[in-house]
Amino acid sequence: MGINIELTAADRMALGAYETLPGGEPLGGVVVIQEIFGVTAHIRDVVDAFAAAGYHALAPALFDRLEPGVMLPYTDVEGGRELVSRLTREDIVADVGAAVMHLAGSGRVGVVGYCWGGTVAWIAAATLPVSAAVSYYGTRINQNLDLKPRCPMQFHYGRLDASVPPERIDEVRAACPGGEFHLYPAGHGFNCTDRADYHADSARLAFERTLSFLGRHLGQD
């Protein structure tokens, strides 16, 4: 189980985060980026899962810059989108950057994001000192193609995801030709146990692939 901590961004903004330490020496650090619903119980479970796999993991509360402690029900999509619309790219970089710096003492750092967080992972890969980034069904990457990742990236998409149709995936492939892409027989949000589109087999395989990818790129020389 993890604990709630406070981070301070470069612009002195304070934000919360959920942090879990591994049982032994960390294999590296993993920043887990939330969906549009906040640092939910599911996101905390994801942090715990990465820690159980050997990583020092945390999830920064990226809505704290707007309203501290926001946690929306999965039915409140419009509320989540409204909050996201109020954050600038600079806000995101500052707050995720604080999480990256917090983990730096545990080795190389990777970022793993879900839904909106999948887009944040793309932004972090282009702007922050991270060694790997993983994007699960990032819905807004196509709006940020002016950025180019500076670290290896892995992508997970559901073939049945109406939010990210094939042509948008193709655009991301073209923008990141060195990326590792995986598609699953699932819809949007297939990794989240609390959403209707949860697909256990796809979530399990995607997590295995994520751990393999992080192991290759966060491993110490």
N, C-alpha and C positions, 0 to 999 in steps of 0.2 A: 504494500500500500504506500501511496505517496503522501506528500504534504503540500500545503499551499504556501507559496513564498511571494515575495515582491521583487520585481525587477525595476531598474531605472534606465530609461532610454537616454540616448545622447542629448536630447533636448530637455532632459530632466523630468520627463513624464514618467509617473509611477504606474505600473500595471502589475496585476497579479499573474501568477503562473502556478500550474500544478506540476510538481516535480517528483520523480521516483528514481532512486539510486539502485544500481544492480547489486547482487550479492557479493561480488568480488571486484577485482580491478576492472574498470570500464573498458569495453572494446572501442569506445568513442562516444560521441554525443549525438543525440537525435532530438531535433526540434519538431514536435508534432503540431501541425497547424489545423485548427478547427474548421468545421463547416460554417455555414451562415447562422448557426444556432447557438454558438458560444462554446465554452469548454464544458460540454455536457458529460453525463456519466459515461457515455460511450467513449468520448475522447479521453477521459481519464483512464478507462480500461485499456485503450490503445497505448497510452503512455506506460501503463503498468506492463503491458505485453512486451514492449521494447526493452524495458528494464529487466524483465525476466529472461530476455534473450541476451543480456549482458551489456546493455547500453545505459548510459546516464541520460535519461529522457525527461523532457518537460514540454508542457503546452502553454504558451503565453496566452493570456486573455486579451485578444486583440480588440475587443469592444470596450475594454476599460477606459480607453481614451475618450469614449463617448458617454458611456454609462457603466459604472463599475458593477461587476457581478451579473451581467446580462446572461441569461440562459433561457432560450426560447423553446417552446414545444415544437416538435417536428412538423406540426400542422401550420405553423406561422411562417410560411415561406416569404410572404410579402414583408413582414416585420424584419426578417433577416436581411432581405435585399435592401430595405431602406437603410439599415444600419451600415451595410457595406458601402452604399452610395455616399455616405458621409465621410468615409476614410479616403485620404489621398495616398498615392503611391509612396510619398515621403513618410507619411505616418506608418505605413506598413513596414518599410525598410528600417525605420528607427526602432520599432518595437520588436520585430523579429531579430534585428541586429543585437538588441539587448539580450535576447535568449541565446544567440550564438556566442556572444562574449561570455555569458555565464557558464556555458558548457566547455569553453575552450581549454580549460585545465584538464579535461577528461580525454583529450586527444582530438583527432579530426572530427569535424561536425558535419552531419547531414541533416537535411530537412525533408520531412514527409508530410504532405498536405492532402486534404480530402475536400472535394467539391470546390467551394471558394478557396479553401486552403490549397487545393491543387494548383490554382493560379498563383497563389502567394509563393508556393514552392518555385514556380518558374521565375517570379520576380526576384526571389532570394538567390537563385542560381546565377542570375545576371548581375546582381548588385552587392552581394555579401561574401565574405571569405568562408564559403562552405565547400566541402570536398565532394558532395554528392547531393542530388535532389530527386525526390520521387513524387510524382503527381498522380493522384487518383481522381479520375474524371473531372479535371479542371475545367470549369464552365466558362471562364473568362480569359483563358490564355490567348485566344484569337484576338482579343482587344489589346494585348500587350506584346504583339509580335515585333514591335520596334526594339524590344530587348532581346539579347542573345545570351543563352546560358554560357557560363564560363567554367562549368564543371559537368561531369557526366550526369545525364538524366535518364530516368526510367518512368514510363507512363503506363497507367492501367485504365482501360475504358470498357464499358459494357456495350455489347453489340446492340442491345435493345434500349439504349439510353437516348431518348428523344431530345434531351438537353444538349447533347454533343453528337450530332449526326455525322456520318462517315466523311462528308466533305470537310467538316471542321477538323476532324482528326487528320485528314490528309494535309490540311494547311499547316498543322503543327509539325507533322513529319517533314514537310518541306523546309520549315523554319529551323528544325533541329534534326538534320540528317544523320547525326551520330547517335541519336537517342535510341533507347531500347523500348519498344512498344509491345504491349500485350493486350489482347482483347478477350472478353469473356462472354458467355451466354447469359447475360444479366442486364438489368436496367441501371438507372442512376442510383448512386448511394448503396451499391451492393455490398460494401464492406460494413455498413452500419447495422448492428444487431437490432436496433430500435426503429428501423425504417421498413416500410412495406416491401421495398425492393431488395432487402437483404437476401443474399444468395450464398449459403454457407460454403459450398465447394469452391466457388470463385474467390470468396474472401480468404479461405485457407490457402489456396494456390498463390494468390496475389501476395499474401504476407510472406510465404516461403520465398517467393521471387524477390520481394523487397529485402528480406534478410540476406539473401545471397548477394544482391547488388550492393548493399551497405557493407557487407563483409569484404567484398572486393575493393571497395573504394575508401573505406575508413580504416582498413587494417594498417597497422603500424609497420614501417619498413624495418 
